Amino acid sequence: MGDTGEKSPPATVPLQSVLYKSIKTITLVLTWICIGLYMEITGPTLIDLKFRANTSYENIARAISGRSVGFFIGSLAGGMLVDKLTRYCDCMIGFCLTFAGATTVIVPWSTSLGLVWFLFVFQGTCEGIINIAGQRLIILLWEKKAASPLHVLHMGFGIGSFIVPLISNPFLADRVFVTLGNSTNVSNSQILNTTLDVSYSQILNTTLDVSYSQNRNTTMGVSTTAKGEEIFINSRIEYAYAISGSITFLMASAFYYYQFFDKQTSTLYDADEFSAKPIQKKTIRSIINPATCAGGDCWFGSKIFFFLLIHFFNVLGIERACGKFIRAYSIDQLAFSKDDGTFINTAFWAAHAVGRLSGFIVAKWIPIKVLILVELASGLVFAILLCCFATDNKLMLWVFAPCLGFFVAPLFPTGIGWGNHHMEMTGCAITLLLCGASVGGVAYLWILGYLYDTYGPTTFLYLLLGGFIVLTINATLLTISVRNRLGKYDTKKSQCRDLELLNKNKET
């Protein structure tokens, strides 16, 4: 027979074993744990970074927001790279983990805010590429059964964020108060094995600065509080960053093995290329047209995208604000100890991880359009409780902050699920929503840094409350706007029932 021009199947395309799929999925979950380690280490170390750079919360928050700028870039670049070079997804993840681990080690040694910002932009770019390539691999591995592994994948980020405060805590700065008007001896056996005589009049007019060349463990900072002068000494966060960066760096080796030495991975890509359907050429206009995702209805598509952009803008902004500032708030406003500040940060991320898992389980029984309202209403309640009771009560922060983390966690995947219920979530659509989320991460940190320095730590809670108010109103309008439309996955029975009612109304 003549050549038909069709692709012939590869010589051997074995069905991937469940064991292979499970092992690779676990490897990807460990990758998401690494993302949590190197991206959320700035939360417990925020105060140390602030004093090392000799700057304000506003400026250090702007520098850290570089992560969201990089995530914007990585989302755009990752979408194109993964579409064009699907066969090299493992290699992309390996390279990004290598570079992310290396830059993590450098961060605490950088006293220039510009350099810190650039390093976080680079880390965010790596995160964006890993995010898209990793999810693509999960879909290739599990195909129709990918929903559960995807939820477990994102839970890994919460686990990493939960672990990193515990890694950082032994290396965080100690806090010493200098009483107003008194001459105080600040003694620390670890600092050059000497006692430093520090008078209040000296501290008031100068900032203590001990060179790294003398002793790394003598890093100091001074902050004025109502109690007098607050001195931060004995910061060794470079060790915490080195641990997180090294773990991330080593994790990259697994993906180099998968890319260059694993035969099952090679046959997985062969099977994907063989099963891929011919792609029709699309114009740029059709790709960016909202009607493409909404069955030809441009107005409906534009409206849904508008509401979803507001949703993701605020969800990621709230998550970034909580992760970065909850420890600083507990210490500055409620006088938590160094250890307790770390533990409240850990409790928030532990609840976040549990919330991601619970959201996946509950979504099987509660319709997505109901679930998003329940999650937001619950989050709003706890944001109100925090503002009412956690401004001067340590116990209330311990109780309500983890509850808030529990309900913040599922809002991101729930938003994707809601959009997918009513539209085709194409690669361009997901990229657009991720870019909107990254802008929210930048905006929230810039705004919170300014408010925190200008009006005090309590603005942290009020900003969270404002974000949940906007989210709840937005979700309500979103629900009302689609009340008369069927979703993609509504059953045929319900569709027939709606058609029968429509015909009866027409006859009447």
Buried (B, 14 or more C-beta within 10 A) or exposed (E): EEEEEEEEEEEEBEEBEEEBBEEBBEBBBBBBBBBBBBBBBBBBBBBBBBBBBEBBBBBBBBBBBBBBBBBBBBBBBBBEBBEEEBBBBBBBBBBBBBBBBBBBBBBBEBEEBEBBBBBBBBBBBBBBBBBBBBBBBBBBBBEEEBBBBBBBBBBBBBBBBBBBBEBBBEBBBBBBBBEEEEEBEBEBEEBEEEEBEBEBEEBEEEEBEBEEEEEBBBBBBBBEEEEBBBBBBBBBBBBBBBBBBBBBBEBBEBBBBBBEEBEBBBBBBBBBEEEEEEEEEEEEEEEEBBBBBBEEBEEBBEBBBBBBBBBBBBBBBBBBBBBBBBBBBBBBBBBBEBEBBBBBBBBBBBBBBBBBBBBBEBBEEEEBBEBBBBBBBBBBBBBBBBBEBBBEEBEBBBBBBBBBBBBBBBBBBBBBBBBBBBBEBEBBBBBBBBBBBBBBBBBBBBBBBBBBBEEEBBBBBBBBBBBBBBBBEBBEEBBEBBEEEBBEEEEEEEEEEEEEEEEEEEEE
